[in-house]
Amino acid sequence: MSGEAELIDPAELREWIVFEDEDVLVIDKPGWIVCHPSKNGPWSSLVGACRELTGLETLHLVARLDRETSGIVLIAKRPASARRLQMAFQERRVNKEYLAIMSGELTELVTVNQPLAKDLESQVAARVTVRKSRSAQKAVTAFEPLASGGGYTLVRVHPETGRKHQIRAHAFWLGHPIAGDKIYGPDDTLFLEFITEGWTPRLDAALPMRRQALHATSLTFDGGPQFRLPLAWDMAQFAREVMGIDIDAYCAAPEVKKTAENYGFSS
């Protein structure tokens, strides 16, 4: 993985499609893909590549992920579909679940209810931190430990709110940062080094993975469909080889469950 956005192979993109109909695309995004269009052309971002693949001029990114977070991305093909989906998120009728590998041993369920605001002391402009201020936003995240080993814990994460970098910032505040996180890990200057120089010996020595070990594994709509993905291959490999845990239960085939007879996103 380098600091610049890498190009997407059209054949690989087709394999990432978990579900598609006339209203939506559900993508299993790898942890090296940016969601939003970039200066490097349409095949350098997920939205740009999906526009090329579908032939649609406009797509609406409803549930996005940070570049190095893998898992479920939801894209609406029509404005009406996008409005309905965005309303569902705003009204909290959508449940999102992540799997993460956190540094250290987390022994019990922890719910973090701490506001997030821009980190004024960081050199990384995008970094947020737990602090109270007029600009701070309410943020709530539940961390449920599943298995530990090798100095790390596999955790199921339920974000009750949807703030930027919420899971990563709350994990850092807990003292159990996400493994491989360049911004919320041992030193946020690692991120600055990465975007200018790519993967360096310093990053290799400081980080146990080449990207943050965070995977959006489930998206469930009240009275609607449920999309569930297996754990990303690189996180599964880390869990087996470094943590020494049986990861098979988290590596099942993708599922799409329609819990309502008619859930059309555009109606």
N, C-alpha and C positions, 0 to 999 in steps of 0.2 A: 504494500500500500504506500502511495506517495502522497505528498501534500496537495497535488493537483487532482482535479476530478478525472477519473479514468473513464474511457469510453465503454459504452454498453454494447455487447454483441446482440444483434437482433434475435438470433436463435436462442441465446440464453434468456433473453427477456420473455420469450414465449413460455419457457419452462417455469418462470417465476409467477405466472398467472395462476392464482388459486381458484378464482371464480370470476366469471364475466357474464353480463347480460346487457340488455339495451340501455341500462341506467348506470351501472357501476363496473369498475375494475377493482379487484382485490389482489394485491401483489405481495409476494413474499420477498421483501427487499433484503439483499445482502448488506453486510456491514461496511461496504466501501462505496456505496452509491449515494450521491446527493439527490434530494427530492426536487428542489427548485431548479429551474433552468439556469445554466451558467454561460459564461462568455465563450466556452469551448465548443459550442454547437449543440444541436438537439440530442445527440447520442451521449452527451456527457452528464445528463440528468435523467431522473426517472420520468418526470412529467414530459420532458422533451422527447424522450424515446417512445413513450406511450402515444404521444401525438403522431409520431412517425408511423408507429405500428398500426394504429387505428384509423389514420387518415383524418382525424378530427382536429380542427383548428384550435379549439378551446377545450381544455379539461380542467376540472376543479379539484384541487387537492384538499380533501376533507380531513383525513387523519394522517398527518405527516410524522416523520421521524427524523431525528438528528442523523447526520451522515453516517456515523459509526454505530448507530443502533440498528439492529436488524429486525426483521419481522413484518407484521401486517401494516400495509399502507392502503388506505381507502381513497379511490379516485372516482369522482362523479363525472359522467359523460354529458349530462344535461344540467342547465341552470336550475330547473325545478327539482331535480334529484339532489343537487348540492344544497339548495335551501332547506329541503326536508331533513337531510342528514345533519346539516349544521344546527338546525333547531333541536334535533334529538340530542346532540352533544350539549347544547346550551341548557336544555332541560334535564340533563343528567339521566337520560334514558338509555345510555350506552355504558356498558361495563368493559373496561380495558384491564388486561392482565399481562404482566411481564414476568420473565425469568431473568435473574441477574446472578452474577458471581461477585460476591463482595469480599473484600479483604478482611481477614480476622475471622473470629468465630462468633456468630450471632446465635444466641441460645434460646430466645423466646420471641414471640410475636411482639413487634413494636410499631406503634402508630405515631408518626411524627406530625404534629400540628404546629408548624412554624412558618411565619411569613417570609417571603422571598423578595429581595430587591437587588438592584445592581450592586456589584461588589466594587466599591470606589477605590479599594486598595490594590486591585489586580491589574496587571498589564494587559490582560485579555478582556477586550471590550464586552464580549458576550457573557462573561461570567456573572452569575448571581450568587447571593449568599443569604444566610439566615440573619435578618436584622429587622428591627422595627423602624419604619419611617413612613412619611406620608405616601410615598410611592410604592410601598411594600404591598404585595398581593398575598391573600390567604392561600395557603398550600397545605394539603393533607395527604400523607402517603403511609400506607401500611406495608411493613416488611415481615414476611412469614418465612422463617428458616425451614428448609427441607432436608438438607444434608450438609455435613461439614467434613473437611479433610485437607491436609497439606497447608493449613493456614488460611483457608478460604471457606466460604459458605455459599451454597446454592440457595437462592431465596426466591419465593414467589412475591411479586410486588403488585399492590393494588393502589393506583393513584386515584384519590377521590376528587382531586382538582386537576387541571391541565395546564400548569404553568411551564414556562420555558425552563428546561434543564431541571425540572422539579425532582425527579427520582435521584439524579446524580448529585444535586446539591444537598438533598436531605441525607443521602447515604454518607456523603462527606461529613456533614454535621454530626451524624451518629458516631463518627470515628471508624466507619467501615466503608471506605470508598469503593466504587465499582472497579474491579480489576481491569487494568489497561486504560483507565480514563486519563487522558492527557491534560484536561483542564481541571478536574476535581480529584486528581491523584496526588502523588508526592510533591509535584512542583509544576505550577501552571505554565512556567516558561518552556516546558517540554512541548506544549502545544504550539507556541510561537516558533520554536525550532523546527517542528514538524512541517508547518505550513511553508516555511522558507527553504528547508533543506531536505524534507522527506524523512524517511526512517534512518536514524543515525545510530552509531554505537552507544551514545549516551541514552537514547530512548530504549535501546535494546537491553541495556543494563538496568534501567529504572522500572520498566514496565513488563509484567508477566505475559501480556498479550499485545498483539499489534493494534487492537482496537478495543473499545470499551465493551465489557461482557454484559451487554444489555440487549434483550430480545423481546419484542412485542409478540406474545404468543397467542393471545385470545382477544376477540372483539365480539361482544354480544349485545344485540339490540333487544330491549324489552318488547316482547310479543313478536319478535322478528328473527332473523337468522343469527346463527353463531358461526364465527370463523375461528378455527383453532389450528395452530401450526406446531410442528415439532421444534425442539430446541435446535438452534443453528449448529452446523457441523463443527465449527471451530470452538464453540463453547462446550459442546459435547466431548470433543477431544480433550480439552483442558480438564474437564471434570473427571474423565477416565484416567488420564495420564498423570495429572498433577495432584488432583484431589483423591484419586483412588476410590471413586464411588460408582455404583451401578446406575447408569444414566438411562437405561433402555426405556424406563417408564415415561421419560420425557422426550423420547425420540420417535414416537408413533407417527404414522402417516397423517398428512393434513386432513382436517374434517371441515365440512360445510353442513351445518344443521339448520333446516328451516323449521322453526318452532311455531310458525303461523302459516296457514294455508295460503294467504295472499299478503305479501309484504311489500309489493311493488314500491320502489323508492321514489317513483315519480308521481304517484297518485296522491 
